[in-house]
């Protein structure tokens, strides 16, 4: 039998997972969110809970929805509405969509190759 996580535990896990997904360390995220690095550390250890404003700042900085951070959706891919790449793709014409798709695939391959080289 698995235990259900509390909302605070879900937030801690999701924040760290989203931060790692974006390739940020705690200081990077803090700078992007306009808060002290110690705040990120406190949120991830659970010693503090974010205010609504801090939650919003974190979501914007991570380009992800608060729904993912709060556990309302389980997959960051379902939180695409918070990511400008997914929001803006619908505004492109057919040819521009193909160019964007090819460019994103190239970047993803380059990023995967980098990760393979790093220990």
C-alpha positions as CSV (number, residue, x, y, z in Angstrom):
1,X,0.0,0.0,0.0
2,X,1.5,3.4,-1.0
3,X,1.0,6.4,1.2
4,X,-0.6,9.5,-0.3
5,X,1.7,12.5,-0.3
6,X,0.5,15.7,1.3
7,X,0.1,18.8,-0.8
8,X,3.3,20.2,0.7
9,X,5.3,17.1,-0.1
10,X,3.9,17.1,-3.7
11,X,5.0,20.8,-4.1
12,X,8.5,20.1,-2.8
13,X,9.0,17.2,-5.2
14,X,7.4,19.0,-8.2
15,X,9.4,22.1,-7.6
16,X,12.7,20.2,-7.6
17,X,11.7,18.1,-10.6
18,X,10.6,21.1,-12.6
19,X,13.8,23.0,-11.7
20,X,15.9,20.0,-12.8
21,X,13.8,19.6,-16.0
22,X,14.7,23.1,-16.9
23,X,18.4,22.6,-16.0
24,X,18.5,25.2,-13.3
25,X,20.2,25.0,-10.0
26,X,18.6,26.7,-7.0
27,X,20.4,30.0,-7.5
28,X,19.4,30.1,-11.2
29,X,15.8,29.6,-10.4
30,X,16.0,32.2,-7.6
31,X,17.4,34.8,-10.0
32,X,14.7,34.0,-12.6
33,X,12.0,34.2,-10.0
34,X,13.3,37.3,-8.3
35,X,13.8,35.8,-4.9
36,X,16.7,34.8,-2.7
37,X,18.3,31.4,-3.3
38,X,17.6,30.5,0.3
39,X,13.8,30.7,-0.5
40,X,14.2,28.0,-3.1
41,X,16.1,25.8,-0.7
42,X,13.4,26.3,2.0
43,X,10.6,25.5,-0.4
44,X,12.4,22.3,-1.6
45,X,13.1,21.1,2.0
46,X,9.6,22.0,3.2
47,X,10.8,24.3,5.9
48,X,8.7,27.1,4.3
49,X,5.7,27.2,2.1
50,X,5.4,29.7,-0.8
51,X,3.0,32.6,-0.8
52,X,0.6,32.9,-3.8
53,X,2.9,35.5,-5.2
54,X,6.0,33.2,-4.8
55,X,4.1,30.3,-6.4
56,X,3.2,32.5,-9.4
57,X,6.8,33.7,-9.7
58,X,8.1,30.1,-9.6
59,X,5.6,29.0,-12.2
60,X,6.5,31.9,-14.5
61,X,10.3,31.3,-14.0
62,X,9.9,27.6,-14.8
63,X,7.5,28.2,-17.7
64,X,5.1,25.7,-16.2
65,X,1.7,25.9,-14.7
66,X,0.9,26.0,-11.0
67,X,-1.3,23.0,-11.6
68,X,1.8,20.9,-12.1
69,X,3.6,22.3,-9.1
70,X,0.5,21.8,-6.9
71,X,-0.1,18.2,-8.1
72,X,-3.3,18.9,-10.1
73,X,-1.7,17.3,-13.2
74,X,0.9,14.5,-12.9
75,X,2.9,15.1,-16.1
76,X,4.6,18.4,-16.9
77,X,3.7,17.7,-20.5
78,X,0.0,18.3,-19.5
79,X,1.0,21.7,-18.1
80,X,2.0,22.9,-21.6
81,X,-0.3,26.0,-21.3
82,X,2.4,27.5,-19.0
83,X,5.1,27.1,-21.5
84,X,5.4,29.8,-24.1
85,X,6.8,27.4,-26.7
86,X,3.5,25.5,-26.6
87,X,1.3,28.5,-26.3
88,X,2.8,30.2,-29.4
89,X,3.0,27.2,-31.7
90,X,-0.7,27.5,-32.5
91,X,-0.1,31.0,-33.9
92,X,2.3,29.8,-36.6
93,X,1.4,29.0,-40.2
94,X,1.9,25.5,-41.6
95,X,5.3,26.2,-43.1
96,X,6.5,28.1,-40.0
97,X,5.3,25.2,-37.8
98,X,7.5,22.8,-39.8
99,X,10.5,25.1,-39.4
100,X,9.9,25.4,-35.7
101,X,9.5,21.7,-35.3
102,X,12.8,21.0,-37.2
103,X,14.6,23.6,-35.1
104,X,13.2,22.2,-31.8
105,X,14.2,18.7,-32.8
106,X,17.7,19.9,-33.6
107,X,18.0,21.6,-30.2
108,X,16.6,18.5,-28.4
109,X,19.2,16.3,-30.1
110,X,22.0,18.7,-29.3
111,X,20.9,18.8,-25.7
112,X,20.7,15.0,-25.5
113,X,24.2,14.8,-26.9
114,X,25.5,17.2,-24.3
115,X,23.9,15.2,-21.5
116,X,25.5,12.0,-22.8
117,X,28.9,13.6,-22.7
118,X,28.5,15.0,-19.2
119,X,29.3,12.4,-16.4
